[in-house]
């Protein structure tokens, strides 16, 4: 895994977008990778096998999500890398340059993370794997964002994955509320925040070479 300025990016062959619109998609994939990693680690820790509908449905859903996690680990960083960059930039000059390079990604990720944190401020999160499916579906299908940099995403039928959960809505009723509807609402809020977020380029910065002229 590549190491820059002493920080491991936790990624095998990172795909680094050049356009800001594609960095937004990268940020969403960082969100997805991080959520899936933490979810499956937690399942292993408690030795729990999740199920949705039939055995075949469960195999399809969680097999697809594990492959998605593996594919993301190949070419997309996770939030641990961004946290290391932010923390390191406070004390190391070299990392300030890296922080500047990663700042659009950091800001785009942060706007999503804050939305999730606020949403679940007074209640526990539920079905994180469904949230991942929803945000990717909203962004790729509803918002029609390009995923040409990540061709493996085109092989995933997000609508089919969602339908497996929808067919078992009664199972996800909790305290008189449908948790699927709650997560779908949160997903729309997350993608809306990401869509409207503007990265402000510092146009007032003047290079040292220009100052000397």
N, C-alpha and C positions, 0 to 999 in steps of 0.2 A: 504494500500500500504506500502511495507517495507521501513523503514527509516534507513539509515546507516550513522553514524557520523553526524546526523542532516540534511541529505539531502534525500528528498523523490525521489525515483527512478521512480515515475510516472508509475508504472507497478504493476499489480495485483499479478501475479506469474511468475516472470522472469525466462526464460530459459537461463542459463549461460553456453555457450560452453566452453570446456576445450582445444580443439585443435585449433591452429591458423587458420587452413583452415575453421573451422566452425565459428570462430570469424569474418571472412570476410563476411560470409553470414549474421551473426547478424548485422554487420555494414550496409549492404545493406538494411536490414529490418528496422533498425533505420532510415535510409534515407527515406524509403517508408512510415513508420508510420508518421514521422514528416511532410512529404510533404502532405499526405492525411489529417492529422489533420488540418494543416493550410489552406488547400484548402477548406475543408468543413466548417470551421469556417468562412472563408471569404465569402462563398456563403450565409451562414446564415446572416451575417452582412449586405449584400447588397440585401438580399431577392431575390436571383436569382436561378432559376431552370435550370441546364444545360441540353442540349438535343443533341443527336447524332442519326441521322436516324429517325426511327419510334419511337412511344411511347414505344413499347415493347422493342426495342433496348436500349432506354435510361433507362428504368426500370432495364433491365438486367445489363447494364454496371455500373450504379451508385449504384444499390442495391448490386452488387458484391463487389464494392470498399468500400462501407460503412461497409459491413460485414468483409472485410479484415482489415479495420481500427480497428474495434472492436476486432477482433482476435489478432491483433498486440498489442493492448493496454493491453491485458491479459498477454502477455509473453515477450514483447520486450520494452525496454526503448525508450524514444525519446531524441532528441538532447538537450533539456533543462536540463536534468539530467547531461549530459556530460559537458555542459557549467558551471553548478554549481560546478562540481567536479574540473574542471580546475581553476575556479576562487577561490574556497575555498582552494585549495592546495597551493596557494601563501601566505596564512596567517595562516593556521592551520596545525599543525604537523600531526594530525590524518588523515586529508584529503590527505596528501602526500602519505600515504600508500594506500588509496583508489585510488588515481590518478595513482600510480604505477600499481595497479591491473587492472585498466581500460585502461592503455596506449595503448595496441594493438588496442582496439576498437576505441579509440579516433583517433589514427593515420589513421586507415583504413577509418573511417568516414570522416576525414579531407581531405583526398586525393580526395574523391568524391565531397565534398562540394566546394573545390577550383576549380575543373574542371567546375562545374556548374556556379560558380561565374565568372570565367574567360570567359566562353562561352557567358554569358549574360551581360558582362561588358558594352556593348554599345547598348543593345536592351532589351526590356521587355521579360520576360518569357511568354510562351504560352502553354496552355493545360498541366498543371502539372500532371494531372491524367493519361494522355497518356504516359508521361515520366516514371511514376511509373510502368505502365504495361510493357513498353518496357524493363526497366532495369531488372525487375524480370524475364521476358521471356528470355532475353539474358543470364542471370546468371543461371537460373534453367534449361532451355531447351537447349540453344545453348552450354553453357559451361558445362552442365550436372553436376552441383553442387548438393550435397546431401541436401535435406531438411527434412531428417528423424526426426530431432528435432522439426520440425514445420509441422505436418501432415496436417493441414488445407490448406496449400499451394498446396497440391496434389489434392485438390478438385476444384481448380480454373483452368479453361481452358483459359490460357493466349492468345493462338492463336485465340480463338474465340472472345475474347475481342478486340484484335487487328484488326480482320477482320471487326468488326462493324465500326471502324474508317476508315479502308481502303475502305470500300464500300461507304464512303462519303467524299472521298479525295477532291472533288471540294469545299466542304463547308469550308475546312481548307486552301484554297488558300488565301494568304495575301500578298499584295504588289508584286504580280507576283511570289511568291515562295510558295511551298507546305510546310506548317509547320509540317506536319507529317514526311516528309523526314528529315527535320531539327532535329526534336526530336529523330528520329531513329538514326541519325548520332551521336547526343550527347550521347544517351544511350550506343552506342558501345564504345565511348571514355571513358565514366564513368566506364563501366565494365572492359575495358582494363587497366585503371589506377589501379583499385582495384586488378585485377588479378596479375599485375606486382609488386605491392607494397610489399616490404619486411620489416618485423618488425625486427629490430636489437636488440637482447637480450643483455643486458649489462653483458658480461662475465667477466669483470674486477672487478665487485663488490665482495667484500669479507666480509662475515658475521663477526660480532664482536666476536662470539665464536671461529671462525677459527683463527682470528688474535691473540687471547690469547695463542694459542698452540705454 
